[in-house]
Amino acid sequence: MMHEAHEHQTGDELEARYANYFDVGHNAFEVVLAFGQYEVVSRPRIHTRIIAAPAYAKALLGLLTSAIEDYEKLYGEIAAGSKHE
């Protein structure tokens, strides 16, 4: 079954941002996900941080794992470190 992004009614139009840089941090209470984009300079520019409780971060991990499995069934294995743009 292919997963598709679900659009939820928010009253505002959602902003879509491209990310090719990711970082993850944590403390005892939160997991912090940072998303950014490499631009002309060699350092990435962080544009979004998501802070979640560990249980929700684990739920996200499950969703990502399932989505990658579905992607690879359709398009083939993603090589580690490859750029699928």
C-alpha positions in Angstrom: 0.0 0.0 0.0 1.5 3.3 -1.0 1.5 6.1 1.7 0.6 9.5 0.6 0.8 12.7 2.6 -2.5 13.6 4.1 -3.7 17.1 3.9 -5.4 18.3 7.1 -7.8 21.3 7.2 -6.0 24.1 9.1 -7.6 27.2 7.7 -4.2 28.2 6.3 -2.3 26.9 3.3 0.6 24.7 4.4 4.1 25.8 3.4 6.3 23.1 1.7 10.0 23.3 2.2 12.7 21.1 0.6 15.3 19.6 2.9 18.6 17.8 2.1 20.1 18.3 5.6 18.8 16.7 8.7 20.0 16.6 12.3 18.6 15.0 15.4 19.2 15.8 19.1 17.5 14.8 22.3 17.3 15.2 26.0 15.4 13.1 28.6 12.1 14.6 27.6 12.3 15.6 23.9 13.6 14.7 20.5 14.6 17.6 18.3 14.5 17.2 14.6 16.2 19.9 12.5 15.7 20.2 8.8 17.7 22.4 6.4 19.1 22.9 3.0 22.5 23.1 1.6 22.8 26.2 -0.5 25.8 27.9 -2.2 27.8 28.0 1.0 29.1 24.8 2.4 27.1 25.0 5.7 23.4 24.1 5.7 20.8 26.6 6.5 18.3 25.2 9.1 14.8 26.3 8.3 12.6 24.1 10.5 12.9 22.5 14.0 10.3 20.0 15.2 10.3 19.1 18.9 8.4 16.0 19.9 8.0 13.7 22.9 10.1 10.5 22.4 6.9 8.4 21.9 5.9 10.6 19.0 9.4 10.5 17.5 9.2 6.7 17.6 5.9 6.8 15.8 7.5 9.0 13.1 10.3 6.5 12.8 7.7 3.8 12.1 6.0 5.9 9.5 9.3 6.7 7.7 10.4 3.0 7.8 7.1 2.0 6.2 7.2 4.7 3.6 10.8 3.8 2.6 9.9 0.1 2.4 7.0 1.0 0.1 9.2 3.3 -2.0 11.8 0.6 -2.5 9.2 -2.0 -3.5 8.1 0.4 -6.3 11.4 2.0 -7.4 14.2 -0.3 -6.1 16.6 -0.2 -3.2 18.0 3.2 -2.2 21.8 2.9 -1.8 23.2 4.3 1.4 24.4 7.9 0.8 22.7 8.1 -2.6 21.0 11.3 -3.9 17.5 10.6 -5.0 16.3 14.0 -6.1 
